[in-house]
Amino acid sequence: MDPLLTVLLVSILAGCATGLGALPILFADSVSHRAYDAALGLAAGIMFGAAVFALIVPGMEIGSLAEVLAGILLGGLFLLAANRAIPHVHLRVNGRRADERDAEIAPEDADTIRRALLVGGSITIHNVPEGLAIGIAFGSGLDAVGIALAIAIAIQNVPDGFAMAVPASQTGLSDARTILYTTLSGGVPEPIAAVAGFALVSVVTQLFPLAAGFAAGTMIAVISREMIPQSHGHGFADEATLTFLAGFAIMLFVDTALAV
């Protein structure tokens, strides 16, 4: 098989594994505040673990501490700027804006949608350095490492998908759309980045530490800005804290067990 086609196929499969993490929403018709806060805490812990083990550590192994730190700060600033830039969301009724029909979305609903967009955006950005890593491995002639890396990333992408699906499922999206968008968050950026990494291996290798830090910064910022405050807002902070630690432990185990 053509090497470029191999990279594309492998990275698509690894990226689309994100959608598997959204499947639990099919079994959650009605979710209590306790369950939702615990799930959000678990998702935050998973994202934090992914930021540390899948992005910061590999970035420092390839590049310098300064490059990764610069990326983290830029990613965090980007997330905060995106939070301010996301416009108020309005319903559309018969092709007209809802504010023209006095049917504006309630503030709490708009906040839920904004939060889901920020979490989904950070997860999507986080898939770019993962794709770059796959492409760099294949582009360097390390096909076995590339395959092993893709398998490890695919497994890591499953809990990442859960982290994205939990807030997305609260926005009113259908289960099918939630699973579709979660799948696309990995299935689109990861192969694009993998092909770029394969084709421009020498250039991309130099950019990887900054890109990994940037993705980690967006994830850590959205955890601090959105997910932790939201999971502590209904009187179930202890449950959310315990599941946060559980999520971090899951990613630590996955990273250790699948180290390549």
C-alpha positions in Angstrom: 0.0 0.0 0.0 1.2 3.5 -0.7 2.8 5.0 2.4 0.7 8.2 2.3 -2.5 6.2 2.0 -1.4 4.1 4.9 -0.8 7.2 7.1 -4.2 8.5 6.0 -6.1 5.3 6.8 -4.4 4.7 10.1 -4.9 8.3 11.3 -8.6 8.2 10.3 -9.2 5.1 12.3 -7.4 6.5 15.3 -9.2 9.8 15.1 -12.7 8.3 14.7 -12.2 6.2 17.8 -13.2 9.5 19.6 -16.8 8.7 18.6 -16.8 5.5 20.7 -16.5 7.6 23.8 -19.8 9.3 23.1 -21.7 6.1 23.1 -22.6 6.2 26.9 -25.0 9.1 26.2 -27.3 6.6 24.5 -28.0 5.2 28.0 -28.6 8.4 29.8 -32.1 9.6 29.2 -32.4 11.6 32.3 -29.4 12.7 34.3 -29.5 14.1 37.8 -27.2 17.0 38.9 -25.2 14.5 41.0 -24.6 12.2 38.0 -23.9 15.1 35.6 -21.4 16.8 38.0 -19.7 13.5 38.6 -19.5 12.8 34.8 -18.2 16.4 34.1 -15.6 15.9 36.8 -14.5 12.6 35.2 -14.4 14.3 31.8 -12.2 17.1 33.2 -9.8 14.6 34.8 -9.5 12.7 31.5 -8.8 16.0 29.7 -6.2 17.1 32.2 -4.5 13.7 32.0 -4.5 13.9 28.2 -3.0 17.3 28.3 -0.2 16.2 30.5 0.6 12.7 29.2 -0.4 13.0 25.5 0.8 16.5 24.9 3.1 18.1 27.4 5.4 15.1 28.1 5.8 14.2 24.4 6.4 17.9 23.5 9.2 18.1 26.1 10.7 14.9 24.8 11.0 16.3 21.3 11.6 20.0 22.1 12.5 22.3 24.9 10.7 23.3 28.1 10.5 26.9 26.8 8.7 25.9 23.6 6.1 23.8 25.5 5.6 26.6 28.0 5.1 29.2 25.3 2.6 26.9 23.6 0.7 26.4 26.9 0.4 30.1 27.5 -0.6 30.8 23.9 -3.2 28.0 24.1 -4.7 29.4 27.3 -4.9 32.9 26.0 -6.5 31.6 22.8 -9.2 29.8 24.7 -10.0 32.8 26.8 -10.2 35.0 23.7 -12.4 32.4 22.1 -14.7 32.5 25.1 -15.2 36.2 24.6 -15.5 36.0 20.9 -18.3 33.3 20.8 -21.4 35.3 20.1 -24.7 34.9 21.9 -26.6 32.0 20.5 -30.2 32.6 19.2 -32.9 30.3 18.2 -34.0 30.5 14.6 -37.7 30.3 13.9 -38.8 30.1 10.3 -35.5 31.5 9.1 -35.7 34.5 11.4 -33.6 35.2 14.4 -35.3 34.4 17.7 -34.7 37.8 19.2 -36.9 39.1 16.4 -39.6 36.8 17.7 -39.0 37.3 21.4 -37.8 33.7 21.7 -34.2 34.2 22.7 -32.5 31.2 24.3 -32.4 31.4 28.1 -29.0 32.5 29.5 -28.3 29.2 31.1 -29.0 27.4 27.8 -26.6 29.8 26.0 -24.0 29.1 28.6 -24.4 25.4 28.1 -23.9 25.7 24.4 -20.9 28.0 24.8 -19.4 25.6 27.2 -19.9 22.7 24.8 -18.3 24.7 22.0 -15.3 25.5 24.1 -14.8 21.9 25.3 -15.4 20.5 21.8 -13.0 23.0 20.3 -10.2 22.2 22.8 -10.7 18.5 22.1 -10.5 19.1 18.4 -7.3 21.2 18.7 -5.8 18.5 20.9 -6.2 15.9 18.0 -3.9 18.0 15.8 -0.6 17.2 17.6 -1.6 13.6 17.9 -2.0 13.4 14.1 1.3 15.2 13.7 3.0 12.6 15.9 1.6 9.7 13.7 2.7 11.5 10.5 6.2 12.3 11.9 6.7 8.6 12.8 5.8 7.3 9.4 7.6 10.1 7.6 10.8 9.2 9.6 10.5 5.6 8.3 9.4 4.3 11.7 6.3 2.5 10.5 6.1 0.1 13.5 6.3 3.0 15.9 3.6 4.8 13.8 1.2 1.9 14.0 1.8 1.5 17.8 1.4 5.2 18.3 -1.9 5.2 16.3 -3.2 2.3 18.4 -2.3 4.1 21.6 -3.9 7.3 20.4 -7.1 5.5 19.3 -7.5 4.0 22.8 -6.8 7.4 24.4 -9.3 9.0 22.1 -12.2 7.0 23.6 -12.2 8.8 26.9 -11.5 12.0 25.1 -14.7 11.5 23.2 -16.6 11.0 26.5 -15.1 14.3 27.7 -16.6 16.1 24.7 -19.9 14.3 24.6 -20.9 15.0 28.2 -21.3 18.8 27.8 -22.5 18.4 24.2 -25.3 16.1 25.2 -26.8 18.9 27.5 -27.2 21.4 24.6 -30.3 19.7 23.1 -28.4 18.0 20.3 -29.8 14.6 19.4 -27.8 11.6 20.4 -27.0 10.8 16.8 -25.6 14.4 16.2 -23.6 14.3 19.4 -21.9 11.1 18.4 -21.4 12.3 14.8 -19.8 15.6 15.9 -17.7 13.8 18.5 -16.4 11.4 15.9 -15.6 14.2 13.5 -13.7 16.1 16.2 -11.0 13.4 15.8 -11.8 11.9 12.4 -11.2 15.2 10.6 -8.2 17.0 12.2 -6.2 14.0 13.0 -5.7 12.6 9.4 -5.1 16.1 8.1 -2.4 16.7 10.6 -1.0 13.2 10.0 -0.6 13.8 6.3 1.0 17.2 7.0 3.4 15.6 9.5 4.3 12.9 6.9 4.8 15.3 4.1 6.7 17.9 6.0 8.4 15.8 8.7 11.5 18.0 9.2 9.5 21.2 9.5 6.6 19.8 11.6 9.0 18.1 14.0 10.3 21.5 15.0 6.7 22.8 15.4 5.4 19.9 17.4 6.5 21.1 20.9 4.8 24.4 20.4 1.7 22.8 18.9 1.5 20.2 21.7 1.8 23.0 24.3 -0.8 25.1 22.6 -3.3 22.2 22.6 -2.6 21.4 26.2 -3.1 25.1 27.1 -6.5 25.2 25.6 -7.5 22.0 27.4 -6.2 23.2 30.8 -7.9 26.6 30.3 -11.3 25.1 29.5 -11.0 22.8 32.5 -10.3 25.7 34.8 -12.6 28.2 33.2 -15.7 26.0 32.5 -15.7 22.4 33.6 -14.5 22.6 37.2 -16.7 25.6 38.2 -19.7 23.9 36.5 -19.2 20.6 38.2 -19.0 22.3 41.6 -22.1 24.4 41.1 -24.9 22.1 42.4 -23.6 21.0 45.8 -21.8 17.8 44.6 -18.2 19.1 44.6 -16.9 16.1 46.5 -18.3 13.7 43.9 -16.9 15.8 41.1 -13.5 16.0 42.8 -13.3 12.2 43.2 -14.3 11.5 39.6 -11.8 14.1 38.5 -9.1 12.2 40.2 -10.5 9.0 38.7 -10.3 10.4 35.2 -6.7 11.6 35.7 -5.9 8.1 37.0 -7.5 6.5 33.9 -5.3 8.5 31.6 -2.2 7.8 33.7 -2.9 4.1 33.4 -3.6 4.3 29.7 -0.4 6.3 29.1 1.7 3.9 31.1 0.2 0.8 29.7 0.4 2.0 26.1 3.7 3.8 26.3 5.5 3.5 22.9 
